[in-house]
């Protein structure tokens, strides 16, 4: 039957979901663009058994997953596929990488939920764009972590408006307050303007506490660890196998250049890496790996040794690949249709690219 064949295709696409090189795009196709619902269900139920451990209602989880995926917009990069990828990457760090030994079940739950919702309703424009054009979001959040605050508000307002999709409703009041506090803290930490402060704080804690789980039991250090895991997974595209890194590059720069085109049209300052007429993709990616991604992964590897064995080698291969590539700025400057990545894809496939600057 067709249904049985479709299920078999989805099951096949889920194979390897505990591994670093798992392909989210394969699940996107197999699930008819319901990848966040499918992976979320399997991670929550079959890997972490959170329905049993925390008393989560399965029917509410289904509604919650549908609610979250529906609210992701059809952006080139900040869409439900990116959220699914970050969810799987966080899952890898906790499940395969051993990060779960530093957390209890409630904290694991909060981290996984944060991964799913961290970019919900993202419109494809960064905080600088919203600030410069005085958007409703910028006015509402006083220019402070505009998108991140909006993501948090969106998910909690949605759950408050419809208890049928409120995944937190089975928790005690104390547990709810703690989970909400952790989600707010973690999603706010994905603001790239906080990157270097977060890295510094995590490195200071590493030097003081090492990798003994008992030393990370206090709320402050544990929060920093969870924030750092989520943020590192959010910027992990450069550290994935090359085929995945290239795919994310196409999507990210399509979104960047769309913003740059809009900024020019509106007479706004053009954000870094968003001007298709001047951006040199190879230089941007080399700098992003060297100054942002590599230091973050090297720090996380001190707590999770598998990061050094699996993730960093992939990152270095992509870095070397970039160093050997000729700059492809000229061909990347051709203007595709608004929101289209077709003009980028041919160049990336030919010249090679990996990851994204700034996120």
C-alpha positions, 0 to 999 in steps of 0.5 A: 500500500502507498501508506506503508511505502511512505512509512518505510521511506520515512523510517529509512530517512530516520536511520542514522539520526543518532549520528553526526552526518545524518541528512535532514534534507532526506527526511524533509523529502520523505516526510512531505516537509513534516520533518520537525514533527517526525524527528521530534516525535521519535526523539521525544518518545523513542530516544528519550522516553519523555512521555514516561519520564515526565508524563507528557501526553502523546496527543498533546505532543503531536499537536505541539509539534504540528503547532511549532512546524506550522509557525515556521515560515518558508524562509530560505534558511530560518525554516523548519528544516533548520530547526529540525537540524538543530534539534538533531544536532542537540540530540547528538550532543546529548545522546551520542556525545554524552552530554546528558550526564550533565543534565536531568530529564527536565533539563534535557526536555527544556534543551530539546524544546529550545532547539525546536522553537529557537527560530519559530516565526523567523521572517528571514531578516536579522536583528539589525534589519529590524532595528534599522527599519523600526519594525513592530518587533523592534519597537516591541522589544526595544531593539534588544535581541529582537528576533529571539524575544519574538520567538519566545513570545510566539511559542508561549503565547501560542501554548497559552492560547490553546491548551491542546498544544501546550506541551508543558501542561502536564508539568507541576507549577514548579516544573513549568516555571523552571522549564520556562526560565530555561527556555527563555535563557537558552533561546536568548543565548542564540543571539549572535551578538552574545556569542563571544561573551557566552564563549568566554563564560563557558571557557572560564567555567571549564577552567574552573570545573573541568568535566566532572558532572558534579561540578556543573550541578549549580544553576548558573554553570548548568545554564551556561552549559545548556546555552553553549550546547544550543548555540554551538549546534545552531552554528554547526553547519560548517562542521557537518559533512561537506554535502550538508555544509554546501546545502546550508550555504546555498540557503543561508546566502540566499537569505542574506542577499535577499535582506541586502537587496531589501536594505538597498531598496529601503535606503537602510545600512546594508548588513555584513555579508548581505551585499551580493555586489561585494560579499566574497563568500570564501573569505567570509566562511574562512573567517567564520570558521576561524574566529567563531565556529572552531573556538566554540567546538574546541571548547565543547570538545573539552567536555564532550570528547566525541566532538574532537573525534567526529565534529572537529575533523569535519570542520577542518576538512571544510576549512581546508576545502575553502582555503583551496577554493578560488573566490567565487564572488563574481558568479555569486553576485548574479541576482536570483529571483527574490527568495530563490537560491537557484543562482547560488546553487550552481556556484556552490556546487561548482566552486564549493562552500560550507556553512554560514557567517553569523549563524 
